[in-house]
Amino acid sequence: MTTAIEVLPWFDAVRPAQNSNGYSPHKPLLLLLALARTQQGLPRLMPFDEIEAPLKALLSEFGPTGADKNRHLPFWHLRSDADRKLWDFEGPTALMQRRMGVSPTLGELRDPAVLAGFSRAADQALRDTPGLAAACARRVLDRFFPPTLHEDLILAVALDFDEPTAGSGTVLAREGQPGGRKRRSGAFRDRVLMAYEFRCCVCGFDLRVGHVPAGLEAAHIKWHHVGGPDVETNGLSLCSLHHKLFDLGAFTIDPIGFRVLFSKHAMAGERGLNGALRHHGSTIHLPTDATLHPSPEYLDWNARNVFKSPHRPTS
């Protein structure tokens, strides 16, 4: 019988898509959907038609601009990861004999004979081990997405985190955190907030409770889990609202004039127009030390990989 200790590393062995952007949520989003299906007791293998619509919606909300156009690729390519131990794919003979590097079209995957899902060994362990599905989902979340998006993703795919996480306090826990959560240093936050004089660089929010800043966070411009360094030039001091909007791609920062640019996809009523969106086109509050200004390299990464382009017109 396959054990939890064997299955967790299979999820760690999933390779990001091979592209130059450094962020491709296609495989992790499909894995989260598949884990939720397992928790719900649904069949091991699923037709692409059954998963296409929810995967497309997730890619549109949590992926970079246009990510949903390639929604079919992880359904095929996941089977090559983890030494082919994690994901099974079944289909017509002509398709099964195709080289892995030659991706099927959307139309080919919509064939009712095409099915995919966790391998028999992985599926059995996920169903038989309490908390293992949640532990695997936590690994996926921690590795591929910033913490600001975790709760939204859990709700979006209907994952159940109520049962104990497999591996707490055992060798399944990685880097000293239950379920593999990666420990973050508070030094980055302290340095970034200091550089921006303890205020949100977008709206100027600077509330303190005594001497403690409240609702103020250090956001990575290039996300930490895709190689963004813990340096001030890769950080922005943002209130919790603008941090969430930034990681969702609702706005980005112009690397030349440091202007706030909101996406055309960010829509709001009168309250929103008088709230967050009123900062569109304004210049952020920059550190007085010019060497700590946001790096154009990291801002460009954010604009290409996270921001939902195009931006709204500016005057």
C-alpha positions, 0 to 999 in steps of 0.5 A: 500500500502506498503511504502518505510519506511516499505521496507527498513528495510526488506533489513536490516533484510537479514541475512548473510549465517550461516558460520564461515567465516563472509563473504558470498556475495551470498544473497547481490549479488542476491539482487543487480541483482534483484534490477537492474531487477526491475529498468529495468521493468522486471517481478517480478519473474525470473527463476533460469536459467535466473540469474544463469550465471550473479550471478556465474560471480559476485561470481567469481569476488567479492566472496571468492574462490569457492563461485560460487559453491553455487550460487543456495543457496540464490535463495532458502534461501532468502525467510526465511529472513525478516519474509518472507516479502521480497522474494517469491519462487515458484516451484513444490509441492514437493519442496515447502513442503521441510523444509527450511534447506534442500537446493535444488540442482542446477538441481532442481532449473533449473526446468522451474517451479521454479521461485523467486523474490521480494514479491508482496508488495516489488516489487510494492513499488520498482516500484512505489517509485522513488529512492527506488530501489537505496536506497535499493541497497545502503543499501546492498552495505554499509552493505556487501561490502567495499567502494572500490568495490561499483562502480564496483558492480554498473556497474557490475549489471547495477544499476541506481543511477541517480534518487534521493535516497529515504529517503534523509533527512528523517527517511529512512536515517540511521546514518545521511547519505543519503540512510543509508551510515555509517559514518566512522571516519578519526581517523583510517586512520590517525593512520594507515598512521602514523604507516606506515610513510605515504607510501604504504606498498606494493610499497612505494608510498608516494606522497604528495601535500603540506603536504597532502598525495595523493592517500594513504588510510587505508585498513581494513585487516578484513573488517569493515562491518563484524566486523573488528576493527578500530585498527592499527593491522587490517590496511594497508597503501596502495595506491589507486591501491593496496587498490583496488587490496587487496579488490578484492583478487588479493593479500594477505599478508603472516601472518608469513613473511609479504610477498606480495602474488599475486593470480594465478588468477591475470594476466597481460601483460608486463606492469602489470608484471613490475608494481603491480605484480613485488611486488609478494614475497616481504616483505611489509614496516612494521611499526617500532613499532612491536606492530603495525604490521598486526595481523596474525588473521586478515591476516588469515581472509583475506586469507580465505575470500577475497584472490583468492587462490592459490597464485603464486609460490615464489622463 
